[in-house]
Amino acid sequence: MGAVVAASQMFFLLFFIMLGYIDDRLAEGESVHGERFTSFVCLVQALLLGAFAATLASHRSEILDQKVPIGDYNEATEEEGGVGSYEAPKNRGPVV
């Protein structure tokens, strides 16, 4: 969840950077159509990521409190839909 909040803040910061860039280009008398579109996209992305982070935070306990029966699933054979037995790969020497 922290990564989503950080991404939202990054796009919000980019929105303000683009606003400053628009002011500079307007002062020089240059076109700012692309910069306005980019700043709008950054603002929308920041709002969407922020809304997703808020939704994830409000439902976090519902997601994390689920109990998963690990023992029954791991003990089932592969034909029954389980993972079956697993053997780790043997050390084959250094990888070059």
C-alpha positions as CSV (number, residue, x, y, z in Angstrom):
1,M,0.0,0.0,0.0
2,G,2.9,2.3,0.7
3,A,4.1,2.0,-2.9
4,V,0.7,3.1,-4.2
5,V,0.6,6.1,-2.0
6,A,4.2,7.0,-3.1
7,A,3.2,6.7,-6.7
8,S,0.2,8.9,-6.1
9,Q,2.4,11.6,-4.5
10,M,4.9,11.4,-7.4
11,F,2.2,12.1,-9.9
12,F,0.8,14.9,-7.8
13,L,4.3,16.4,-7.7
14,L,4.7,16.0,-11.5
15,F,1.4,17.9,-11.8
16,F,2.8,20.9,-10.0
17,I,6.1,20.7,-11.9
18,M,4.2,20.8,-15.1
19,L,2.2,23.8,-13.9
20,G,5.5,25.6,-13.3
21,Y,6.7,24.6,-16.7
22,I,3.5,25.9,-18.3
23,D,4.1,29.3,-16.6
24,D,7.6,29.5,-17.9
25,R,6.5,28.6,-21.5
26,L,3.7,31.2,-21.3
27,A,6.1,33.8,-20.2
28,E,8.2,33.0,-23.3
29,G,5.1,33.1,-25.5
30,E,5.4,29.4,-26.5
31,S,2.6,26.8,-27.0
32,V,1.5,24.9,-23.9
33,H,-1.1,22.5,-25.2
34,G,1.0,19.4,-24.6
35,E,2.0,20.5,-21.1
36,R,-1.6,21.1,-20.2
37,F,-2.6,17.7,-21.3
38,T,0.4,16.1,-19.5
39,S,-0.5,18.0,-16.2
40,F,-4.1,16.9,-16.5
41,V,-3.1,13.2,-17.0
42,C,-0.7,13.5,-14.0
43,L,-3.5,14.9,-11.8
44,V,-6.0,12.2,-12.9
45,Q,-3.4,9.5,-12.2
46,A,-2.7,10.9,-8.8
47,L,-6.4,11.0,-7.9
48,L,-7.0,7.5,-9.2
49,L,-4.0,6.0,-7.3
50,G,-5.0,7.9,-4.1
51,A,-8.5,6.6,-4.4
52,F,-7.2,3.1,-4.8
53,A,-4.9,3.4,-1.8
54,A,-7.8,4.7,0.3
55,T,-10.0,1.8,-0.8
56,L,-7.2,-0.7,-0.1
57,A,-6.6,0.8,3.3
58,S,-10.2,0.7,4.3
59,H,-10.6,-3.0,3.2
60,R,-7.1,-4.1,4.3
61,S,-8.4,-6.0,7.4
62,E,-10.8,-8.0,5.2
63,I,-8.1,-9.0,2.9
64,L,-5.4,-9.8,5.5
65,D,-7.7,-11.6,8.0
66,Q,-8.6,-14.4,5.7
67,K,-7.5,-17.9,6.8
68,V,-5.9,-20.1,4.1
69,P,-5.8,-23.8,4.8
70,I,-2.2,-24.5,3.9
71,G,-1.8,-28.0,5.3
72,D,-4.6,-29.7,3.3
73,Y,-3.6,-28.0,0.0
74,N,0.1,-28.9,0.3
75,E,-0.6,-32.5,1.3
76,A,-2.8,-33.2,-1.7
77,T,-1.2,-34.9,-4.7
78,E,-0.8,-33.1,-8.1
79,E,-3.7,-35.1,-9.6
80,E,-6.0,-33.8,-6.9
81,G,-5.1,-30.2,-7.6
82,G,-2.5,-29.8,-4.9
83,V,1.2,-29.0,-5.3
84,G,2.4,-32.5,-4.4
85,S,5.9,-33.1,-3.1
86,Y,8.6,-30.7,-4.0
87,E,12.4,-31.1,-4.0
88,A,14.6,-28.1,-4.2
89,P,17.1,-28.1,-7.1
90,K,20.5,-29.5,-6.3
91,N,23.5,-27.3,-6.2
92,R,25.0,-27.4,-9.7
93,G,28.0,-25.3,-9.0
94,P,28.6,-21.6,-9.6
95,V,26.4,-19.8,-12.2
96,V,28.5,-18.0,-14.8
